[in-house]
Amino acid sequence: MSGKKLTCFDCGQVNRVPYDKLSSEPNCGSCGKGLMNGKVAEVDLATFEKAVRTDDVPLVVDFWAPWCGPCRQMAPQYQAAAQEVKGTVRLVKLNTEAHKNAGAKYRIRGIPTMAAFTNGKERARQSGAMPKSAIVKWVKASV
């Protein structure tokens, strides 16, 4: 069967989505939640790492924390960027306060930090809050 593998950020199930359905908001075959709906998903470390290992679609993660002012400032810009790249890239957030070992494991020195992953490997990293237009430009250049 052809298509792209996508991990569901809600139930963790790996789905195979036909190429021509990627931009039409496919749903998980197990739980019915959206797989590429243009919304930023809040993920835990295990789900994030499974998606990095498994998925055929580029993944961008925003390492953040609730106490971080620039992180909160960038959140709506990051969400708006997710809508713009919908169908080609998935954007997620990983709370480094809730998942303390994520910061050490990925050598996060400051937040917010975005990292782009393709084919299981980190391809690019950018620290600091950015407006939507800069996020979209960085994402497109990084994946």
C-alpha positions in Angstrom: 0.0 0.0 0.0 1.4 3.4 -0.9 1.1 6.5 1.2 2.7 8.3 4.1 3.0 7.0 7.6 1.6 9.4 10.3 1.5 8.8 14.0 -1.8 9.9 15.7 -0.9 12.5 18.4 -4.0 11.5 20.4 -3.9 7.7 20.5 -0.3 6.9 19.2 -1.5 4.7 16.4 0.5 4.7 13.1 -1.7 5.4 10.1 -0.9 5.1 6.4 -2.4 8.0 4.4 -2.6 8.0 0.6 -0.5 10.9 -0.9 -3.5 12.6 -2.4 -5.4 12.7 1.0 -2.6 14.5 3.0 -4.0 17.9 2.3 -7.7 16.9 2.9 -7.4 16.6 6.7 -7.2 12.8 7.1 -8.3 11.2 10.3 -6.8 8.4 12.5 -8.2 5.0 11.6 -8.3 4.1 15.3 -9.6 7.1 17.2 -11.0 9.3 14.4 -8.9 12.4 15.4 -7.3 14.6 12.8 -3.8 13.7 11.6 -3.1 16.8 9.5 -5.7 19.3 10.4 -3.5 22.4 10.7 -3.7 22.5 14.5 -0.6 22.4 16.8 -0.8 19.3 18.9 0.6 19.2 22.4 2.6 15.9 22.6 4.4 14.0 25.3 8.0 12.9 24.8 7.1 9.2 23.9 4.6 10.2 21.2 7.0 12.8 19.8 9.8 10.3 19.6 7.6 7.7 18.0 6.5 10.3 15.3 10.1 11.3 14.7 11.1 7.6 14.2 8.0 6.5 12.2 6.5 9.4 10.2 7.1 10.1 6.6 5.9 13.7 6.8 8.3 16.4 8.2 7.7 17.3 11.9 8.5 20.6 13.6 8.5 20.8 17.4 8.3 23.8 19.6 10.1 23.2 22.9 8.4 25.5 25.4 7.2 26.0 29.0 4.1 27.6 30.4 6.2 30.1 32.5 8.1 31.4 29.5 6.8 34.8 28.3 8.2 34.6 24.8 6.8 31.0 24.4 3.3 32.3 25.3 3.8 35.2 22.9 4.8 33.0 20.0 2.1 30.4 20.6 -0.6 32.1 18.4 2.0 32.8 15.7 3.0 29.1 15.7 -0.6 28.0 15.5 -1.2 30.4 12.5 2.0 29.0 10.8 0.6 25.4 11.3 -2.5 26.4 9.3 -0.3 27.8 6.5 1.9 24.6 6.1 -1.0 22.2 6.6 -0.8 19.2 4.4 3.0 19.3 4.0 4.4 19.6 7.6 3.0 18.9 11.1 3.7 21.2 14.0 3.7 20.1 17.6 4.6 21.5 21.0 6.5 19.7 23.7 6.3 21.2 27.2 9.8 21.0 28.7 8.5 21.7 32.2 6.2 18.7 32.1 8.8 16.5 30.3 12.0 17.7 31.9 14.2 15.0 30.4 13.2 16.2 26.9 15.3 19.4 27.4 18.4 17.5 28.3 18.0 14.8 25.7 17.6 17.3 22.9 20.1 19.8 24.3 17.6 22.6 24.6 19.5 25.7 25.9 16.8 28.3 25.7 13.1 28.3 24.9 11.2 28.7 22.7 13.3 26.5 20.4 11.9 25.0 17.2 13.5 21.9 15.7 12.7 20.3 12.3 12.8 16.6 11.8 12.7 14.6 8.6 13.3 10.9 8.1 14.1 10.5 11.8 16.8 13.1 11.9 17.0 16.7 13.2 17.5 18.9 10.1 17.4 22.4 11.6 17.0 24.3 14.9 16.0 27.9 15.7 15.7 29.5 19.1 13.7 32.6 20.0 10.2 33.8 19.5 9.3 34.6 15.9 6.2 36.0 14.0 4.1 33.7 11.8 5.8 34.8 8.5 9.3 34.0 9.9 8.1 30.7 11.3 6.6 29.7 7.9 9.8 30.8 6.1 12.0 28.9 8.5 9.8 25.7 8.3 9.8 25.7 4.5 13.5 26.2 4.3 14.2 23.5 7.0 12.2 20.5 5.9 
